[in-house]
Amino acid sequence: MKKNTSRLIITTILGAVFGIICMLLSRYVSGVAFWPVGVSLLLNHTVMGFVIGASSLKMHWAVHGVIWGALFGLFTAISQIGTALNPWVVFIIVVIWGFLIETIATKAFKQPQPH
């Protein structure tokens, strides 16, 4: 399997794992409709993991994860305005997940960005 394919699979799986964590955490927030919100969080994080793995932006791995996390976090936070979830908390969590996806893929699985 090509190195880029391995990275793409790893980051997508990591995005799905973090999406499941957020999905389960949203279940314990009062006033959150679990299925629409939880499923949207799962899909958002899985797509974020895919994009992090597919991206060919030339930058330091940590900045790369934070930037993608911030972009996806912005869209997720905007979608939570007026709901039981605090948009700022959602944004910060997604930025952290983006950083962790990139960190785990690059450092633990030795799958750096292609150059």
C-alpha positions as MATLAB code, in Angstrom:
seq = 'MKKNTSRLIITTILGAVFGIICMLLSRYVSGVAFWPVGVSLLLNHTVMGFVIGASSLKMHWAVHGVIWGALFGLFTAISQIGTALNPWVVFIIVVIWGFLIETIATKAFKQPQPH';
ca = [
       0.000    0.000    0.000;
       1.331    3.422   -0.903;
       2.413    5.688    1.943;
      -0.133    8.381    1.000;
      -2.943    5.805    1.031;
      -1.891    4.576    4.468;
      -1.866    8.144    5.780;
      -5.303    8.815    4.305;
      -6.758    5.689    5.915;
      -5.159    6.420    9.294;
      -6.312   10.054    9.426;
      -9.836    9.146    8.307;
     -10.100    6.455   10.984;
      -8.749    8.867   13.611;
     -11.313   11.460   12.526;
     -14.069    8.855   12.897;
     -12.790    7.853   16.359;
     -12.789   11.462   17.552;
     -16.205   11.925   15.929;
     -17.557    8.977   17.910;
     -16.107   10.466   21.100;
     -17.824   13.801   20.399;
     -21.012   12.007   19.397;
     -21.074   10.139   22.704;
     -20.184   13.259   24.701;
     -23.036   15.191   23.076;
     -25.408   12.573   24.456;
     -24.727   13.854   27.974;
     -25.416   17.528   27.241;
     -28.882   18.563   28.337;
     -31.121   19.694   25.499;
     -29.097   18.201   22.641;
     -30.975   16.122   20.079;
     -28.568   13.184   20.021;
     -29.101   11.771   16.532;
     -28.975   14.879   14.353;
     -26.209   16.555   16.358;
     -24.251   13.381   17.089;
     -24.355   12.163   13.507;
     -23.330   15.585   12.178;
     -20.370   15.604   14.601;
     -19.355   12.115   13.490;
     -19.547   13.039    9.799;
     -17.740   16.354   10.304;
     -14.846   14.757   12.157;
     -14.541   11.862    9.705;
     -14.403   14.254    6.752;
     -11.887   16.412    8.648;
      -9.656   13.354    9.114;
      -9.951   12.553    5.406;
      -9.073   16.124    4.404;
      -6.081   16.218    6.758;
      -4.805   13.008    5.157;
      -5.493   14.181    1.607;
      -4.163   17.719    2.002;
      -0.923   18.596    0.264;
      -0.422   21.979    1.919;
       3.281   22.522    2.557;
       3.611   23.523    6.205;
       4.741   22.178    9.556;
       2.639   19.183   10.605;
       1.371   20.817   13.829;
       0.225   23.986   12.044;
      -1.379   21.825    9.357;
      -3.544   19.996   11.899;
      -4.498   23.188   13.729;
      -5.477   25.011   10.518;
      -7.707   22.189    9.300;
      -9.139   21.812   12.794;
      -9.906   25.538   12.881;
     -11.625   25.466    9.475;
     -13.791   22.490   10.355;
     -14.292   23.841   13.885;
     -15.570   27.120   12.494;
     -18.263   25.380   10.444;
     -19.191   23.103   13.326;
     -19.356   25.996   15.801;
     -21.518   28.082   13.475;
     -23.939   25.179   13.131;
     -24.254   25.027   16.944;
     -25.200   28.687   17.472;
     -28.497   28.776   19.328;
     -28.316   25.142   20.453;
     -27.414   23.635   23.815;
     -23.769   23.217   22.758;
     -21.519   26.226   23.334;
     -20.051   27.192   19.917;
     -16.725   28.312   21.444;
     -16.245   25.009   23.230;
     -17.133   23.118   20.047;
     -14.626   25.194   18.054;
     -11.787   24.626   20.519;
     -12.454   20.887   20.742;
     -12.403   20.485   16.955;
      -9.115   22.413   16.734;
      -7.648   20.057   19.337;
      -8.925   17.014   17.410;
      -7.340   18.332   14.195;
      -4.036   18.767   15.986;
      -4.278   15.291   17.546;
      -5.164   13.625   14.233;
      -2.084   15.143   12.611;
       0.129   14.417   15.632;
      -0.887   10.772   15.896;
      -0.613   10.171   12.147;
       2.771   11.914   11.856;
       4.476   10.848   15.077;
       2.854    7.592   16.253;
       2.176    6.009   12.843;
       5.162    7.642   11.075;
       2.975    8.928    8.228;
       4.223   12.460    7.506;
       2.677   14.760    4.933;
       3.821   14.077    1.379;
       6.247   16.686    0.012;
];
